[in-house]
Amino acid sequence: MPRRFDHLDDTWPAGLGRRLGAMLYDGLLLLAIWILIAAAHVAVSRLVIGLPPEAVGLGAGQVLSLRLLLALAAWGFFAYFWTRGGMTLGMQAWRLRVQTPQGHSITLLQSLMRFLVGALSFLPLGLGHLWVLFDAERRSWADIASGTRVVVLPKAAKRRP
């Protein structure tokens, strides 16, 4: 069941700079996950399947299985955070949240659409992400395709002792 976020009047559409900052943070986290997956793939190839060292990484089965694992891990990373609280770790650092226009958490299908369109948005020289600069509502192609919004959250009020 989608979670309804509160304080919706205190948010505003996210600009390109914050989005790129969050992408950089999340990219570094994803790179670390991919390194672990690649190491596990090599270990399974060598120790479980019994491939000799010179055969690891060769052949369509080896290449396709690793690419599939990396793609699923990337989508799993984003889907987990987007559907639970609307924020990846990078988005938390930049105070961003992805949500529906009504202020709910997004669905698994919306996260898949955001992931696929977001990845394809890099192909035409990043135009899908740069679209934020031209759209009146500051939406990227992934936002438009998935029916979502990325908003900036206000700073937390400082507590006085």
C-alpha positions, -999 to 999 in steps of 0.1 A, spaced: 0 0 0 15 34 -10 27 55 19 13 91 21 40 117 28 32 147 50 42 184 48 35 185 10 31 222 10 67 227 22 83 210 -8 92 224 -43 103 208 -76 140 197 -76 164 214 -100 192 199 -121 220 206 -97 206 187 -67 195 158 -90 231 156 -104 245 157 -69 223 128 -58 231 109 -89 268 112 -82 264 99 -46 242 70 -57 265 62 -85 294 57 -61 272 35 -39 261 15 -69 297 11 -81 306 -5 -47 277 -29 -50 287 -37 -86 323 -45 -75 310 -69 -49 287 -86 -74 315 -89 -100 338 -104 -73 310 -129 -64 305 -137 -100 342 -145 -105 342 -166 -73 312 -186 -84 327 -191 -119 359 -204 -104 349 -222 -73 314 -236 -81 314 -240 -118 351 -248 -119 362 -226 -148 399 -222 -153 412 -186 -147 417 -179 -184 380 -188 -192 364 -165 -166 346 -137 -183 347 -153 -217 317 -166 -236 282 -153 -240 269 -170 -208 295 -154 -186 290 -119 -201 252 -120 -202 249 -134 -166 271 -107 -152 253 -79 -171 220 -92 -160 231 -94 -124 245 -58 -125 213 -44 -141 190 -62 -116 212 -50 -87 209 -14 -100 172 -16 -103 168 -34 -70 189 -6 -53 167 22 -66 134 3 -63 140 -6 -27 146 30 -16 121 47 -40 92 25 -30 99 25 7 106 61 16 110 79 -17 147 86 -11 180 68 -20 210 75 2 222 102 -23 187 117 -23 187 119 15 220 138 14 205 164 -10 171 164 6 152 150 -24 123 127 -25 105 110 -54 67 108 -51 35 108 -70 19 141 -78 -6 133 -50 22 129 -24 24 91 -22 53 67 -24 58 52 -59 49 17 -69 73 -10 -81 61 -5 -117 67 32 -115 102 25 -101 109 2 -131 97 29 -155 118 55 -138 149 33 -139 145 23 -176 137 58 -189 163 73 -166 190 50 -180 179 57 -216 179 94 -209 217 94 -209 219 82 -245 209 115 -263 238 133 -245 218 134 -212 189 153 -228 163 133 -207 179 146 -175 186 181 -189 148 183 -197 144 196 -161 158 229 -174 130 232 -201 100 217 -183 77 242 -165 73 217 -136 110 207 -136 103 171 -147 128 148 -164 118 123 -190 118 96 -162 94 118 -142 71 123 -171 71 86 -182 65 72 -147 40 99 -135 63 109 -106 79 141 -92 112 148 -75 108 174 -48 132 192 -24 124 188 12 128 217 36 156 218 61 148 202 94 141 227 122 170 231 145 163 220 181 174 244 208 185 229 241 
